[in-house]
């Protein structure tokens, strides 16, 4: 790893981390940090944590004079381990504070990290750790996180944490219970994105559909407020819990042209027994029925989904039900990964199916999803789409998130009409056309 910029931020994991990474960079620069590399880590799987540890070790070895900082969810769950490596550890709640990156501070805990007794103010039990985050019931409202101007679309984090208790998930251990940003603060952040020319905003959060539960509003109300802003051409929503799509949100997804026809659902499994053991709040039939309703109301909607393979106790029949869900819910954008036990979660104490089995099942899910996606992509050939051009001027995505490549470059950040051509792997050729449909 060569010497990098004055402040380098390496984001792992979700889109929320991508959005929060810009707040990390701003805070570090405000603190006057120099030769600093910040790893904004993820802990959704043990592989994500392993990658973060590997990257930190490499940075410490190859940049011995740099200030190496670790924040994010893996930092919350393995703070002592990262500190023992020689990195500074910054809590999620403190990652946007300049004080966390102040020059001259020694490695170790940061604001928001304090000695723990194994139980925090929100009543969640955690392993004894000298850097357990303080997650009191009186945490401040979430501050919206906005990705940088170098992205064609603006990723806007509006919510953090989760108040559910899914047995496989360590998010509540790392981020605490759900908190939402105020509508006013989100509007202000969105105006910043629009003022700098970003015409598509992607709303993201740990449990996005729960937005407003802590403040008496809703995700639909936030979306409607954003759609009233001049200059917002496209609004996209990240992963949604299927049982939280109410009538108002359903109407926006199916009737509002500026809300993109791309719905990503947090399904996790397609077998009712597995869903119960995960403590999910929907059942298989609910997911299938929701997709049928979405597609009946707006046939152009493309479905994405999170799916876990090899959950504890999952047998061949249970897995077959999840495999069949790819077709039953017409999933074309699958976020598929093998189950990995997260320390401190109930699922880690359940009978495990084994990592080799989980990986093999995940591979089968990915193959089924790829077949479904490629057939769906091939059916797009010849259609007209509005393509958001990304920073290289050649690649981008249509409204339904079809990955497109232009035959000739266009201005990054522009939205251009195109005719979709042949598929090339995971992308499709696109030719720019006039409004009348001619090339």
VEXLOPA-870189 format. One record per residue (C-alpha): residue number from 1; chain; x, y, z. Coordinates in steps of 0.2 Angstrom, whole numbers. Example, Ala and Ser with C-alpha at 12.3 -4.5 7.8 and 13.67 -1.06 7.14 Angstrom:
# VEXLOPA-870189
@resi=1, chain=A, c1=62, c2=-22, c3=39
@resi=2, chain=A, c1=68, c2=-5, c3=36
# end
This chain:
# VEXLOPA-870189
@resi=1, chain=A, c1=0, c2=0, c3=0
@resi=2, chain=A, c1=8, c2=16, c3=-6
@resi=3, chain=A, c1=8, c2=33, c3=3
@resi=4, chain=A, c1=-10, c2=39, c3=1
@resi=5, chain=A, c1=-19, c2=56, c3=2
@resi=6, chain=A, c1=-19, c2=66, c3=17
@resi=7, chain=A, c1=-35, c2=57, c3=23
@resi=8, chain=A, c1=-40, c2=41, c3=15
@resi=9, chain=A, c1=-56, c2=32, c3=20
@resi=10, chain=A, c1=-59, c2=14, c3=15
@resi=11, chain=A, c1=-77, c2=9, c3=16
@resi=12, chain=A, c1=-82, c2=-9, c3=19
@resi=13, chain=A, c1=-100, c2=-16, c3=17
@resi=14, chain=A, c1=-116, c2=-7, c3=15
@resi=15, chain=A, c1=-122, c2=9, c3=7
@resi=16, chain=A, c1=-124, c2=17, c3=24
@resi=17, chain=A, c1=-106, c2=15, c3=27
@resi=18, chain=A, c1=-102, c2=23, c3=10
@resi=19, chain=A, c1=-113, c2=38, c3=15
@resi=20, chain=A, c1=-105, c2=39, c3=32
@resi=21, chain=A, c1=-88, c2=38, c3=25
@resi=22, chain=A, c1=-89, c2=56, c3=18
@resi=23, chain=A, c1=-94, c2=62, c3=36
@resi=24, chain=A, c1=-78, c2=52, c3=42
@resi=25, chain=A, c1=-67, c2=61, c3=29
@resi=26, chain=A, c1=-74, c2=78, c3=33
@resi=27, chain=A, c1=-72, c2=76, c3=52
@resi=28, chain=A, c1=-54, c2=70, c3=50
@resi=29, chain=A, c1=-50, c2=85, c3=39
@resi=30, chain=A, c1=-58, c2=96, c3=51
@resi=31, chain=A, c1=-47, c2=89, c3=64
@resi=32, chain=A, c1=-32, c2=93, c3=54
@resi=33, chain=A, c1=-27, c2=75, c3=52
@resi=34, chain=A, c1=-12, c2=71, c3=41
@resi=35, chain=A, c1=-7, c2=54, c3=33
@resi=36, chain=A, c1=-22, c2=46, c3=40
@resi=37, chain=A, c1=-31, c2=30, c3=34
@resi=38, chain=A, c1=-48, c2=26, c3=41
@resi=39, chain=A, c1=-56, c2=9, c3=39
@resi=40, chain=A, c1=-75, c2=11, c3=40
@resi=41, chain=A, c1=-78, c2=-8, c3=44
@resi=42, chain=A, c1=-93, c2=-20, c3=42
@resi=43, chain=A, c1=-98, c2=-34, c3=53
@resi=44, chain=A, c1=-112, c2=-42, c3=43
@resi=45, chain=A, c1=-102, c2=-58, c3=41
@resi=46, chain=A, c1=-86, c2=-65, c3=48
@resi=47, chain=A, c1=-78, c2=-63, c3=31
@resi=48, chain=A, c1=-82, c2=-45, c3=32
@resi=49, chain=A, c1=-73, c2=-43, c3=49
@resi=50, chain=A, c1=-58, c2=-54, c3=42
@resi=51, chain=A, c1=-56, c2=-42, c3=27
@resi=52, chain=A, c1=-56, c2=-27, c3=39
@resi=53, chain=A, c1=-43, c2=-35, c3=50
@resi=54, chain=A, c1=-32, c2=-40, c3=35
@resi=55, chain=A, c1=-33, c2=-22, c3=28
@resi=56, chain=A, c1=-28, c2=-15, c3=45
@resi=57, chain=A, c1=-13, c2=-26, c3=47
@resi=58, chain=A, c1=-7, c2=-22, c3=29
@resi=59, chain=A, c1=-9, c2=-3, c3=32
@resi=60, chain=A, c1=1, c2=-4, c3=49
@resi=61, chain=A, c1=14, c2=-14, c3=40
@resi=62, chain=A, c1=16, c2=-4, c3=24
@resi=63, chain=A, c1=13, c2=13, c3=32
@resi=64, chain=A, c1=21, c2=13, c3=48
@resi=65, chain=A, c1=21, c2=32, c3=50
@resi=66, chain=A, c1=2, c2=33, c3=46
@resi=67, chain=A, c1=-12, c2=36, c3=59
@resi=68, chain=A, c1=-22, c2=20, c3=56
@resi=69, chain=A, c1=-40, c2=22, c3=63
@resi=70, chain=A, c1=-54, c2=9, c3=63
@resi=71, chain=A, c1=-72, c2=13, c3=65
@resi=72, chain=A, c1=-89, c2=5, c3=59
@resi=73, chain=A, c1=-97, c2=-11, c3=65
@resi=74, chain=A, c1=-82, c2=-22, c3=66
@resi=75, chain=A, c1=-73, c2=-9, c3=77
@resi=76, chain=A, c1=-88, c2=-9, c3=89
@resi=77, chain=A, c1=-88, c2=-28, c3=90
@resi=78, chain=A, c1=-69, c2=-31, c3=91
@resi=79, chain=A, c1=-62, c2=-15, c3=97
@resi=80, chain=A, c1=-49, c2=-23, c3=109
@resi=81, chain=A, c1=-43, c2=-33, c3=95
@resi=82, chain=A, c1=-40, c2=-19, c3=83
@resi=83, chain=A, c1=-32, c2=-8, c3=97
@resi=84, chain=A, c1=-20, c2=-22, c3=101
@resi=85, chain=A, c1=-15, c2=-22, c3=83
@resi=86, chain=A, c1=-10, c2=-4, c3=85
@resi=87, chain=A, c1=-24, c2=5, c3=77
@resi=88, chain=A, c1=-35, c2=19, c3=85
@resi=89, chain=A, c1=-53, c2=13, c3=87
@resi=90, chain=A, c1=-68, c2=25, c3=84
@resi=91, chain=A, c1=-86, c2=21, c3=89
@resi=92, chain=A, c1=-100, c2=22, c3=76
@resi=93, chain=A, c1=-108, c2=36, c3=86
@resi=94, chain=A, c1=-91, c2=46, c3=86
@resi=95, chain=A, c1=-86, c2=43, c3=68
@resi=96, chain=A, c1=-92, c2=60, c3=62
@resi=97, chain=A, c1=-84, c2=70, c3=76
@resi=98, chain=A, c1=-68, c2=79, c3=73
@resi=99, chain=A, c1=-62, c2=75, c3=90
@resi=100, chain=A, c1=-60, c2=57, c3=86
@resi=101, chain=A, c1=-46, c2=61, c3=73
@resi=102, chain=A, c1=-37, c2=75, c3=82
@resi=103, chain=A, c1=-19, c2=75, c3=79
@resi=104, chain=A, c1=-9, c2=69, c3=94
@resi=105, chain=A, c1=-22, c2=58, c3=101
@resi=106, chain=A, c1=-15, c2=41, c3=106
@resi=107, chain=A, c1=-22, c2=25, c3=99
@resi=108, chain=A, c1=-36, c2=17, c3=109
@resi=109, chain=A, c1=-54, c2=22, c3=113
@resi=110, chain=A, c1=-62, c2=37, c3=106
@resi=111, chain=A, c1=-77, c2=47, c3=111
@resi=112, chain=A, c1=-92, c2=35, c3=112
@resi=113, chain=A, c1=-81, c2=21, c3=118
@resi=114, chain=A, c1=-80, c2=18, c3=137
@resi=115, chain=A, c1=-76, c2=3, c3=148
@resi=116, chain=A, c1=-91, c2=-9, c3=149
@resi=117, chain=A, c1=-98, c2=-21, c3=162
@resi=118, chain=A, c1=-105, c2=-32, c3=149
@resi=119, chain=A, c1=-122, c2=-24, c3=149
@resi=120, chain=A, c1=-126, c2=-7, c3=142
@resi=121, chain=A, c1=-140, c2=6, c3=145
@resi=122, chain=A, c1=-151, c2=-2, c3=132
@resi=123, chain=A, c1=-151, c2=-18, c3=141
@resi=124, chain=A, c1=-142, c2=-28, c3=128
@resi=125, chain=A, c1=-129, c2=-41, c3=135
@resi=126, chain=A, c1=-112, c2=-40, c3=127
@resi=127, chain=A, c1=-96, c2=-49, c3=130
@resi=128, chain=A, c1=-84, c2=-40, c3=143
@resi=129, chain=A, c1=-74, c2=-28, c3=133
@resi=130, chain=A, c1=-64, c2=-12, c3=138
@resi=131, chain=A, c1=-71, c2=-3, c3=123
@resi=132, chain=A, c1=-89, c2=-7, c3=123
@resi=133, chain=A, c1=-99, c2=7, c3=115
@resi=134, chain=A, c1=-111, c2=17, c3=126
@resi=135, chain=A, c1=-128, c2=14, c3=119
@resi=136, chain=A, c1=-140, c2=23, c3=131
@resi=137, chain=A, c1=-158, c2=26, c3=128
@resi=138, chain=A, c1=-155, c2=44, c3=127
@resi=139, chain=A, c1=-144, c2=44, c3=111
@resi=140, chain=A, c1=-145, c2=59, c3=100
@resi=141, chain=A, c1=-155, c2=59, c3=84
@resi=142, chain=A, c1=-146, c2=52, c3=69
@resi=143, chain=A, c1=-137, c2=65, c3=58
@resi=144, chain=A, c1=-140, c2=62, c3=40
@resi=145, chain=A, c1=-125, c2=55, c3=31
@resi=146, chain=A, c1=-122, c2=60, c3=13
@resi=147, chain=A, c1=-109, c2=52, c3=1
@resi=148, chain=A, c1=-97, c2=63, c3=-9
@resi=149, chain=A, c1=-99, c2=74, c3=-25
@resi=150, chain=A, c1=-89, c2=61, c3=-35
@resi=151, chain=A, c1=-104, c2=49, c3=-36
@resi=152, chain=A, c1=-117, c2=51, c3=-50
@resi=153, chain=A, c1=-130, c2=46, c3=-37
@resi=154, chain=A, c1=-131, c2=53, c3=-19
@resi=155, chain=A, c1=-132, c2=40, c3=-6
@resi=156, chain=A, c1=-141, c2=48, c3=9
@resi=157, chain=A, c1=-141, c2=38, c3=25
@resi=158, chain=A, c1=-157, c2=43, c3=35
@resi=159, chain=A, c1=-157, c2=30, c3=49
@resi=160, chain=A, c1=-146, c2=19, c3=59
@resi=161, chain=A, c1=-148, c2=4, c3=71
@resi=162, chain=A, c1=-162, c2=-9, c3=72
@resi=163, chain=A, c1=-175, c2=-12, c3=85
@resi=164, chain=A, c1=-179, c2=-30, c3=79
@resi=165, chain=A, c1=-170, c2=-46, c3=86
@resi=166, chain=A, c1=-166, c2=-57, c3=71
@resi=167, chain=A, c1=-156, c2=-71, c3=78
@resi=168, chain=A, c1=-142, c2=-70, c3=65
@resi=169, chain=A, c1=-139, c2=-52, c3=66
@resi=170, chain=A, c1=-125, c2=-42, c3=76
@resi=171, chain=A, c1=-131, c2=-25, c3=70
@resi=172, chain=A, c1=-140, c2=-21, c3=86
@resi=173, chain=A, c1=-124, c2=-25, c3=95
@resi=174, chain=A, c1=-114, c2=-13, c3=84
@resi=175, chain=A, c1=-126, c2=1, c3=81
@resi=176, chain=A, c1=-139, c2=0, c3=94
@resi=177, chain=A, c1=-158, c2=2, c3=92
@resi=178, chain=A, c1=-166, c2=11, c3=78
@resi=179, chain=A, c1=-164, c2=30, c3=76
@resi=180, chain=A, c1=-169, c2=41, c3=62
@resi=181, chain=A, c1=-164, c2=58, c3=56
@resi=182, chain=A, c1=-177, c2=72, c3=56
@resi=183, chain=A, c1=-186, c2=76, c3=40
@resi=184, chain=A, c1=-179, c2=93, c3=40
@resi=185, chain=A, c1=-161, c2=87, c3=42
@resi=186, chain=A, c1=-163, c2=75, c3=27
@resi=187, chain=A, c1=-171, c2=88, c3=16
@resi=188, chain=A, c1=-156, c2=100, c3=20
@resi=189, chain=A, c1=-144, c2=86, c3=15
@resi=190, chain=A, c1=-154, c2=82, c3=-1
@resi=191, chain=A, c1=-153, c2=100, c3=-6
@resi=192, chain=A, c1=-134, c2=99, c3=-4
@resi=193, chain=A, c1=-134, c2=84, c3=-16
@resi=194, chain=A, c1=-145, c2=93, c3=-29
@resi=195, chain=A, c1=-136, c2=109, c3=-28
@resi=196, chain=A, c1=-120, c2=100, c3=-33
@resi=197, chain=A, c1=-129, c2=92, c3=-48
@resi=198, chain=A, c1=-133, c2=75, c3=-42
@resi=199, chain=A, c1=-150, c2=70, c3=-49
@resi=200, chain=A, c1=-153, c2=53, c3=-41
@resi=201, chain=A, c1=-154, c2=51, c3=-22
@resi=202, chain=A, c1=-153, c2=34, c3=-14
@resi=203, chain=A, c1=-160, c2=33, c3=3
@resi=204, chain=A, c1=-151, c2=20, c3=14
@resi=205, chain=A, c1=-151, c2=14, c3=32
@resi=206, chain=A, c1=-148, c2=-1, c3=43
@resi=207, chain=A, c1=-167, c2=-4, c3=44
@resi=208, chain=A, c1=-173, c2=9, c3=31
@resi=209, chain=A, c1=-192, c2=4, c3=32
@resi=210, chain=A, c1=-192, c2=8, c3=51
@resi=211, chain=A, c1=-188, c2=26, c3=47
@resi=212, chain=A, c1=-198, c2=37, c3=58
@resi=213, chain=A, c1=-203, c2=24, c3=71
@resi=214, chain=A, c1=-194, c2=34, c3=84
@resi=215, chain=A, c1=-201, c2=51, c3=79
@resi=216, chain=A, c1=-219, c2=48, c3=74
@resi=217, chain=A, c1=-216, c2=49, c3=55
@resi=218, chain=A, c1=-213, c2=37, c3=41
@resi=219, chain=A, c1=-202, c2=32, c3=26
@resi=220, chain=A, c1=-217, c2=37, c3=15
@resi=221, chain=A, c1=-218, c2=54, c3=22
@resi=222, chain=A, c1=-200, c2=57, c3=20
@resi=223, chain=A, c1=-200, c2=51, c3=2
@resi=224, chain=A, c1=-215, c2=63, c3=-1
@resi=225, chain=A, c1=-206, c2=78, c3=6
@resi=226, chain=A, c1=-190, c2=74, c3=-4
@resi=227, chain=A, c1=-201, c2=72, c3=-20
@resi=228, chain=A, c1=-207, c2=90, c3=-17
@resi=229, chain=A, c1=-189, c2=96, c3=-20
@resi=230, chain=A, c1=-185, c2=104, c3=-37
@resi=231, chain=A, c1=-172, c2=95, c3=-47
@resi=232, chain=A, c1=-175, c2=78, c3=-39
@resi=233, chain=A, c1=-177, c2=67, c3=-55
@resi=234, chain=A, c1=-175, c2=50, c3=-47
@resi=235, chain=A, c1=-177, c2=43, c3=-29
@resi=236, chain=A, c1=-171, c2=25, c3=-26
@resi=237, chain=A, c1=-174, c2=16, c3=-9
@resi=238, chain=A, c1=-162, c2=3, c3=-3
@resi=239, chain=A, c1=-166, c2=-13, c3=6
@resi=240, chain=A, c1=-184, c2=-14, c3=13
@resi=241, chain=A, c1=-191, c2=-26, c3=26
@resi=242, chain=A, c1=-206, c2=-34, c3=17
@resi=243, chain=A, c1=-218, c2=-33, c3=32
@resi=244, chain=A, c1=-215, c2=-14, c3=33
@resi=245, chain=A, c1=-221, c2=-9, c3=16
@resi=246, chain=A, c1=-238, c2=0, c3=21
@resi=247, chain=A, c1=-251, c2=7, c3=9
@resi=248, chain=A, c1=-243, c2=24, c3=8
@resi=249, chain=A, c1=-226, c2=16, c3=3
@resi=250, chain=A, c1=-233, c2=4, c3=-9
@resi=251, chain=A, c1=-242, c2=18, c3=-18
@resi=252, chain=A, c1=-226, c2=27, c3=-20
@resi=253, chain=A, c1=-217, c2=12, c3=-26
@resi=254, chain=A, c1=-230, c2=8, c3=-39
@resi=255, chain=A, c1=-237, c2=25, c3=-44
@resi=256, chain=A, c1=-224, c2=38, c3=-43
@resi=257, chain=A, c1=-213, c2=38, c3=-58
@resi=258, chain=A, c1=-198, c2=47, c3=-50
@resi=259, chain=A, c1=-197, c2=32, c3=-37
@resi=260, chain=A, c1=-187, c2=20, c3=-47
@resi=261, chain=A, c1=-195, c2=3, c3=-51
@resi=262, chain=A, c1=-182, c2=-7, c3=-41
@resi=263, chain=A, c1=-187, c2=-14, c3=-25
@resi=264, chain=A, c1=-174, c2=-23, c3=-14
@resi=265, chain=A, c1=-182, c2=-34, c3=-1
@resi=266, chain=A, c1=-174, c2=-41, c3=15
@resi=267, chain=A, c1=-181, c2=-58, c3=13
@resi=268, chain=A, c1=-166, c2=-69, c3=20
@resi=269, chain=A, c1=-175, c2=-86, c3=17
@resi=270, chain=A, c1=-189, c2=-94, c3=8
@resi=271, chain=A, c1=-194, c2=-107, c3=21
@resi=272, chain=A, c1=-206, c2=-104, c3=35
@resi=273, chain=A, c1=-197, c2=-114, c3=49
@resi=274, chain=A, c1=-180, c2=-105, c3=45
@resi=275, chain=A, c1=-189, c2=-88, c3=45
@resi=276, chain=A, c1=-196, c2=-92, c3=62
@resi=277, chain=A, c1=-179, c2=-97, c3=69
@resi=278, chain=A, c1=-172, c2=-81, c3=62
@resi=279, chain=A, c1=-186, c2=-72, c3=71
@resi=280, chain=A, c1=-191, c2=-63, c3=54
@resi=281, chain=A, c1=-208, c2=-55, c3=54
@resi=282, chain=A, c1=-214, c2=-61, c3=38
@resi=283, chain=A, c1=-218, c2=-79, c3=30
@resi=284, chain=A, c1=-214, c2=-86, c3=13
@resi=285, chain=A, c1=-232, c2=-83, c3=7
@resi=286, chain=A, c1=-231, c2=-65, c3=12
@resi=287, chain=A, c1=-215, c2=-62, c3=2
@resi=288, chain=A, c1=-223, c2=-70, c3=-14
@resi=289, chain=A, c1=-239, c2=-61, c3=-12
@resi=290, chain=A, c1=-230, c2=-44, c3=-10
@resi=291, chain=A, c1=-220, c2=-47, c3=-26
@resi=292, chain=A, c1=-236, c2=-52, c3=-35
@resi=293, chain=A, c1=-245, c2=-36, c3=-29
@resi=294, chain=A, c1=-230, c2=-25, c3=-34
@resi=295, chain=A, c1=-228, c2=-32, c3=-51
@resi=296, chain=A, c1=-247, c2=-32, c3=-54
@resi=297, chain=A, c1=-247, c2=-13, c3=-50
@resi=298, chain=A, c1=-231, c2=-9, c3=-59
@resi=299, chain=A, c1=-224, c2=-23, c3=-71
@resi=300, chain=A, c1=-208, c2=-14, c3=-74
@resi=301, chain=A, c1=-202, c2=-17, c3=-56
@resi=302, chain=A, c1=-186, c2=-27, c3=-54
@resi=303, chain=A, c1=-185, c2=-37, c3=-38
@resi=304, chain=A, c1=-169, c2=-38, c3=-27
@resi=305, chain=A, c1=-167, c2=-48, c3=-11
@resi=306, chain=A, c1=-155, c2=-53, c3=3
@resi=307, chain=A, c1=-154, c2=-71, c3=5
@resi=308, chain=A, c1=-144, c2=-82, c3=18
@resi=309, chain=A, c1=-139, c2=-99, c3=14
@resi=310, chain=A, c1=-135, c2=-113, c3=27
@resi=311, chain=A, c1=-144, c2=-105, c3=42
@resi=312, chain=A, c1=-142, c2=-116, c3=57
@resi=313, chain=A, c1=-154, c2=-131, c3=57
@resi=314, chain=A, c1=-157, c2=-128, c3=38
@resi=315, chain=A, c1=-160, c2=-145, c3=30
@resi=316, chain=A, c1=-161, c2=-150, c3=11
@resi=317, chain=A, c1=-179, c2=-147, c3=10
@resi=318, chain=A, c1=-178, c2=-130, c3=19
@resi=319, chain=A, c1=-165, c2=-125, c3=7
@resi=320, chain=A, c1=-175, c2=-130, c3=-8
@resi=321, chain=A, c1=-189, c2=-118, c3=-2
@resi=322, chain=A, c1=-177, c2=-104, c3=-2
@resi=323, chain=A, c1=-169, c2=-109, c3=-19
@resi=324, chain=A, c1=-187, c2=-110, c3=-26
@resi=325, chain=A, c1=-190, c2=-92, c3=-20
@resi=326, chain=A, c1=-178, c2=-85, c3=-33
@resi=327, chain=A, c1=-191, c2=-90, c3=-46
@resi=328, chain=A, c1=-207, c2=-88, c3=-36
@resi=329, chain=A, c1=-202, c2=-70, c3=-32
@resi=330, chain=A, c1=-193, c2=-66, c3=-48
@resi=331, chain=A, c1=-177, c2=-61, c3=-39
@resi=332, chain=A, c1=-165, c2=-54, c3=-52
@resi=333, chain=A, c1=-154, c2=-44, c3=-40
@resi=334, chain=A, c1=-149, c2=-56, c3=-27
@resi=335, chain=A, c1=-137, c2=-52, c3=-12
@resi=336, chain=A, c1=-133, c2=-69, c3=-7
@resi=337, chain=A, c1=-121, c2=-75, c3=6
@resi=338, chain=A, c1=-117, c2=-90, c3=16
@resi=339, chain=A, c1=-122, c2=-89, c3=35
@resi=340, chain=A, c1=-108, c2=-86, c3=47
@resi=341, chain=A, c1=-110, c2=-86, c3=65
@resi=342, chain=A, c1=-109, c2=-69, c3=74
@resi=343, chain=A, c1=-103, c2=-70, c3=92
@resi=344, chain=A, c1=-116, c2=-65, c3=104
@resi=345, chain=A, c1=-131, c2=-69, c3=93
@resi=346, chain=A, c1=-144, c2=-82, c3=97
@resi=347, chain=A, c1=-141, c2=-91, c3=80
@resi=348, chain=A, c1=-123, c2=-94, c3=84
@resi=349, chain=A, c1=-128, c2=-105, c3=98
@resi=350, chain=A, c1=-140, c2=-115, c3=87
@resi=351, chain=A, c1=-135, c2=-132, c3=78
@resi=352, chain=A, c1=-124, c2=-127, c3=64
@resi=353, chain=A, c1=-125, c2=-135, c3=46
@resi=354, chain=A, c1=-106, c2=-132, c3=43
@resi=355, chain=A, c1=-97, c2=-119, c3=32
@resi=356, chain=A, c1=-94, c2=-130, c3=17
@resi=357, chain=A, c1=-113, c2=-134, c3=16
@resi=358, chain=A, c1=-117, c2=-115, c3=18
@resi=359, chain=A, c1=-105, c2=-110, c3=4
@resi=360, chain=A, c1=-111, c2=-124, c3=-8
@resi=361, chain=A, c1=-129, c2=-119, c3=-5
@resi=362, chain=A, c1=-124, c2=-100, c3=-7
@resi=363, chain=A, c1=-116, c2=-105, c3=-24
@resi=364, chain=A, c1=-132, c2=-114, c3=-30
@resi=365, chain=A, c1=-142, c2=-99, c3=-25
@resi=366, chain=A, c1=-131, c2=-87, c3=-35
@resi=367, chain=A, c1=-131, c2=-99, c3=-50
@resi=368, chain=A, c1=-150, c2=-99, c3=-50
@resi=369, chain=A, c1=-151, c2=-80, c3=-47
@resi=370, chain=A, c1=-139, c2=-77, c3=-62
@resi=371, chain=A, c1=-150, c2=-88, c3=-73
@resi=372, chain=A, c1=-165, c2=-78, c3=-68
@resi=373, chain=A, c1=-156, c2=-61, c3=-70
@resi=374, chain=A, c1=-148, c2=-65, c3=-87
@resi=375, chain=A, c1=-165, c2=-70, c3=-94
@resi=376, chain=A, c1=-173, c2=-54, c3=-87
@resi=377, chain=A, c1=-158, c2=-44, c3=-95
@resi=378, chain=A, c1=-160, c2=-52, c3=-112
@resi=379, chain=A, c1=-179, c2=-48, c3=-112
@resi=380, chain=A, c1=-174, c2=-29, c3=-110
@resi=381, chain=A, c1=-165, c2=-29, c3=-127
@resi=382, chain=A, c1=-173, c2=-17, c3=-139
@resi=383, chain=A, c1=-181, c2=-7, c3=-125
@resi=384, chain=A, c1=-179, c2=12, c3=-121
@resi=385, chain=A, c1=-172, c2=17, c3=-104
@resi=386, chain=A, c1=-167, c2=33, c3=-95
@resi=387, chain=A, c1=-149, c2=30, c3=-90
@resi=388, chain=A, c1=-140, c2=39, c3=-76
@resi=389, chain=A, c1=-122, c2=41, c3=-83
@resi=390, chain=A, c1=-109, c2=37, c3=-70
@resi=391, chain=A, c1=-92, c2=46, c3=-67
@resi=392, chain=A, c1=-83, c2=37, c3=-81
@resi=393, chain=A, c1=-95, c2=43, c3=-94
@resi=394, chain=A, c1=-98, c2=26, c3=-101
@resi=395, chain=A, c1=-107, c2=15, c3=-88
@resi=396, chain=A, c1=-123, c2=18, c3=-78
@resi=397, chain=A, c1=-140, c2=11, c3=-74
@resi=398, chain=A, c1=-157, c2=12, c3=-80
@resi=399, chain=A, c1=-172, c2=15, c3=-70
@resi=400, chain=A, c1=-174, c2=-3, c3=-65
@resi=401, chain=A, c1=-156, c2=-4, c3=-61
@resi=402, chain=A, c1=-151, c2=-13, c3=-77
@resi=403, chain=A, c1=-132, c2=-11, c3=-79
@resi=404, chain=A, c1=-128, c2=-2, c3=-95
@resi=405, chain=A, c1=-113, c2=3, c3=-105
@resi=406, chain=A, c1=-114, c2=17, c3=-118
@resi=407, chain=A, c1=-107, c2=16, c3=-136
@resi=408, chain=A, c1=-100, c2=34, c3=-134
@resi=409, chain=A, c1=-97, c2=44, c3=-119
@resi=410, chain=A, c1=-109, c2=56, c3=-111
@resi=411, chain=A, c1=-108, c2=69, c3=-97
@resi=412, chain=A, c1=-106, c2=60, c3=-80
@resi=413, chain=A, c1=-121, c2=63, c3=-69
@resi=414, chain=A, c1=-132, c2=66, c3=-84
@resi=415, chain=A, c1=-148, c2=56, c3=-88
@resi=416, chain=A, c1=-149, c2=51, c3=-106
@resi=417, chain=A, c1=-162, c2=41, c3=-116
@resi=418, chain=A, c1=-155, c2=25, c3=-123
@resi=419, chain=A, c1=-160, c2=10, c3=-133
@resi=420, chain=A, c1=-154, c2=-6, c3=-124
@resi=421, chain=A, c1=-143, c2=-18, c3=-135
@resi=422, chain=A, c1=-136, c2=-35, c3=-132
@resi=423, chain=A, c1=-130, c2=-42, c3=-115
@resi=424, chain=A, c1=-112, c2=-44, c3=-112
@resi=425, chain=A, c1=-110, c2=-53, c3=-96
@resi=426, chain=A, c1=-118, c2=-43, c3=-82
@resi=427, chain=A, c1=-120, c2=-27, c3=-92
@resi=428, chain=A, c1=-130, c2=-22, c3=-108
@resi=429, chain=A, c1=-125, c2=-12, c3=-122
@resi=430, chain=A, c1=-134, c2=5, c3=-124
@resi=431, chain=A, c1=-135, c2=17, c3=-138
@resi=432, chain=A, c1=-140, c2=35, c3=-135
@resi=433, chain=A, c1=-156, c2=41, c3=-144
@resi=434, chain=A, c1=-165, c2=57, c3=-147
@resi=435, chain=A, c1=-182, c2=60, c3=-139
@resi=436, chain=A, c1=-191, c2=53, c3=-154
@resi=437, chain=A, c1=-182, c2=36, c3=-152
@resi=438, chain=A, c1=-169, c2=38, c3=-166
@resi=439, chain=A, c1=-150, c2=35, c3=-163
# end
